[in-house]
Amino acid sequence: MPRRRPTLLQTAARTAVITKTATTVAGNSAQKQAAAAAPAAAPTAAPVPAAAASDDVVAKIERLAALLASGALTDEEFAALKLQAIG
């Protein structure tokens, strides 16, 4: 069975997931570097629970994008599940 080319929506979704992942990784790296450069006497802030929730949403959307790319989900199902994961 020939493979079909990804649709514009699939390509946009994959690009959005990759961009979000790269942004998150870059932000985490910057935070680690800033923490290492900070004086040892400075108190450290508690981790923000929203960051963990954000990572969970990104992971869910990445899994959905993989299912979409494999053909297990339709574009409409992907959009509905993505909105559900975000909201």
Protein Blocks (a to p, Z undefined) as FASTA:
>chain_A
ZZddddfklmmmmmmmmmmmmmmmmmmmmmmmmmmmpcfklccddddfklmmmmmmmmmm
mmmmmmmmnopacfklmmmmmmmmmZZ
